[in-house]
Amino acid sequence: MWPLEGGYHDAITFNDDAVTESLESLQPVGEGAVKFVPQATQKLAAAAFARGLNLVLKAQIVINGKKTVWCQQHDALTLAPVSARNYEMPSLASGESATALEFLMTLKKPSPAVVKAINAGVAWFKQSAIYGYTWGGTREQGRLLIKREGAGPLWSRYYSLTTDQPIYGDRDKTIHDDVNDISLERRNGYSWFNTDGVELATQYEVWEKNIGSVDK
């Protein structure tokens, strides 16, 4: 939102891939691939794309000196991770981060900064994968994280900024270490796990062969 109005709508929104999809729209316009766009507009789009890409790189969360991934929302002024709805806490967000990394891997001539961001983000995904569990169950019982030998990998939607462990929020703003402890309504009504890191790993293998291990 601009001008800023107060509240979480002001935040830079990686949630629902808003930032990355905006950049994907701006990029072809700025590169002149959309022929009907006037040259003045093309220049504006190119400048906006450059600013947006710089934002993505600056917003990548650093913990203990290491780049990790992104939050669903970042403060519009400080770029710090911020909360949104009661159950959407400041955290490392796997789904939106996978999309951000996949977008960065589409850049034809990535800068050293982009290469470092990708390598660091993919490394985080590798270390944060969850094995030996499935996410399932009935709506009546409530979806549950169920132990199952050989299952995975999957990723929690959110990871703690301090412990790097999965965390889960509820409508009363409580934060839990075990998804099975949150309310039935929230367990059934939100996507707490994903397998986005699987496709990300596949794309990274191809990207790494093309780009090499520059600054890894």
Buried (B, 14 or more C-beta within 10 A) or exposed (E): EEEEEEEBEBBBBBBEBBBBEBBBBBBBBBEEEEEEBEEEEBEBBBEBBEEBBEBBBEBBBEBEEEBBBBBBBBBBEEBBBBBBBEBBBBBBBBBBBBBBBBBBBEBEEBEEBBBBBBBBBBBBBEEBBBEEBBBEBEEEEBBBBEEEEEBBBBBBBBBBBEEBEBBBBBEEEBBBEEBEEBBEEBBBEBEBBBBBBBEBBEBBEEBBEEBEEEEE
